[in-house]
Amino acid sequence: MDGPVQGRRKACVVGAGVTGLVAACSLARSGYDVTVLESELHPGGMLSTFRIGWEDLERIPYVIDVSDRDLLKLFMDLGLDAQIEWFRPNASLYLDGSHHRIDRAGDLLSIRPLAWTSRLLAAFRSVSRRRPPFLCSEALRAMVAPRSASEPVEIPGEWLASCPPGVDSGSRRDRSAGYPAGGFSILVRALLKEIESLGGEVRCGCTVTDIRPQPVGFRLDCILEDCTSYGLETDTVVATVSGRRFAEMTVGAGLDESYLERLRSIRYQGHLCLALRLKQSLSSYHRTFVPAAAPFRLVTEHSNLVGLRRYGGHILYLSRDIDTADPLWTQSDGEVFRLFFRGLTEMHPELLRSDVKDWRLTRTRYACPPRSLFDRQAAFAPEAGYPGLFLAGIARTLPEEHSIDRSVRAGLAVAARVRSDPRRRIEGASPAPGLHKSEVT
Ligand SMILES: Cc1cc2nc3c(=O)[nH]c(=O)nc-3n(C[C@H](O)[C@H](O)[C@H](O)COP(=O)(O)OP(=O)(O)OC[C@H]3O[C@@H](n4cnc5c(N)ncnc54)[C@H](O)[C@@H]3O)c2cc1C
């Protein structure tokens, strides 16, 4: 059992995803004695990687957008900005057996399976919002919705309001996608190194099961990988897990029941992502949006964007959001692979099983909270109704929202709240040096 350290405020961060690591780093820089507890064996959360060939590869494909200001500042702050390489992504829509390029507004005009009105409206929207069409996911969802073969696809009006404005940076990087040399693992490693160099600790394979207030501070009960238990006492807790998990952990904490009920009522979507190492590329596109009839929704040919690097093959991801009540969610990895591979061969009949060198399936249980969550911030208010206990979990909203950036902001904002908590302020502590302050939007 580790008890609070005399003289230094102790903060425990639950979850070593981007939000947790950024919060931990910021608190460690302000003089807190920080412990991060992570249930997985490796840190990074959704951004964690696996080794393939001589490279680290994300379990889910990521890119940095030029508008990801807080993420880019974080790279700079950690001295990693020179590692970001910028590429020009391209995308297609796979409709009626062929790829339709959707990089520019004009491309939309020539997609014959789309209704004329939709082509014009979508093109107008893309121009007026200075956003390439493939960043308007609502539009794409509508385009690939199931329909009878003869029926032209109509884009419903809602997406016209939802496409976010583009970045008018005027720079050559505008509309580019960034990817770090060495992958996103360099960011995770740099955050870990910084936390540890400031005396903090990141414990992986440690699942927090219970958070209970004590007369002073909190006690956290955990289960370790070898099924033994571990307890820790701390002054402040920052949980960066899903709302549902947080509600489970704090059952005995005496939190406001209506607040917990709101967290429990959030219905998350899961995400399935199959990473394949192939002998060759299948198209010239980075991303291809696929009709709803296919078992996956998105094909990401990662190597078409960043090159072959030292992966030892061509990297391609097949992915989709999924309701966890869907029987596919509980199918074996082999079944999901077979289903996805069959769908891919329908798009590319030349593809053979022997062209797949290896594959890996990732299931993310709490990948996508409903979009409306972020319109109703109260559901994720950082103070969990108990002094010293904070919730800063955030997952993806919509692809175009580039939410690692949001996660960085959430981590910084929750650390700022911990520091400014009048009951828990550290006498004489300096504001977090280097890490910039920002508010959650
Ligand atoms: C399909 C998909 C594509 C995306 N693409 C992009 C993109 O291109 N660009 C972009 O900017 N963003 C993208 N995002 C968003 C980005 O992945 C997330 O915003 C970010 O990684 C979330 O970080 P987080 O720390 O909030 O959550 P997580 O990464 O989920 O971290 C939470 C951590 O808490 C741990 N945990 C949970 N329960 C416990 C427990 N009981 N005890 C201890 N630890 C626990 C988990 O294991 C996890 O490591 C994408 C997300 C998805 C799902």
The ligand as a Gaussian input file, in Angstrom:
#p B3LYP/6-31G(d) Opt

LIG

0 1
 C      -11.640000       4.920000     -34.745000
 C      -10.988000       6.140000     -34.168000
 C      -10.235000       6.941000     -35.002000
 C       -9.669000       8.095000     -34.503000
 N       -8.921000       8.862000     -35.325000
 C       -8.363000       9.992000     -34.863000
 C       -7.539000      10.812000     -35.705000
 O       -7.270000      10.485000     -36.868000
 N       -7.056000      11.954000     -35.202000
 C       -7.314000      12.315000     -33.924000
 O       -6.858000      13.385000     -33.515000
 N       -8.041000      11.552000     -33.085000
 C       -8.567000      10.405000     -33.529000
 N       -9.308000       9.616000     -32.687000
 C       -9.516000      10.048000     -31.297000
 C       -8.405000       9.656000     -30.318000
 O       -8.103000       8.294000     -30.429000
 C       -8.907000       9.872000     -28.917000
 O       -9.382000      11.187000     -28.790000
 C       -7.846000       9.717000     -27.855000
 O       -6.913000       8.701000     -28.158000
 C       -8.567000       9.420000     -26.549000
 O       -7.641000       9.455000     -25.501000
 P       -8.129000       9.292000     -24.002000
 O       -6.916000       9.297000     -23.154000
 O       -9.178000      10.273000     -23.655000
 O       -8.884000       7.876000     -23.951000
 P       -8.238000       6.424000     -24.085000
 O       -7.173000       6.420000     -25.089000
 O       -9.388000       5.487000     -24.239000
 O       -7.555000       6.201000     -22.661000
 C       -8.251000       5.746000     -21.522000
 C       -7.355000       4.735000     -20.828000
 O       -7.974000       4.339000     -19.589000
 C       -7.662000       2.983000     -19.395000
 N       -8.619000       2.427000     -18.431000
 C       -9.935000       2.199000     -18.630000
 N      -10.481000       1.673000     -17.507000
 C       -9.476000       1.592000     -16.590000
 C       -9.410000       1.128000     -15.243000
 N      -10.482000       0.635000     -14.617000
 N       -8.219000       1.178000     -14.597000
 C       -7.115000       1.674000     -15.208000
 N       -7.119000       2.118000     -16.503000
 C       -8.290000       2.076000     -17.162000
 C       -7.808000       2.384000     -20.779000
 O       -7.139000       1.142000     -20.882000
 C       -7.153000       3.466000     -21.644000
 O       -5.779000       3.233000     -21.809000
 C       -9.867000       8.438000     -33.139000
 C      -10.592000       7.588000     -32.293000
 C      -11.155000       6.446000     -32.807000
 C      -11.937000       5.532000     -31.892000

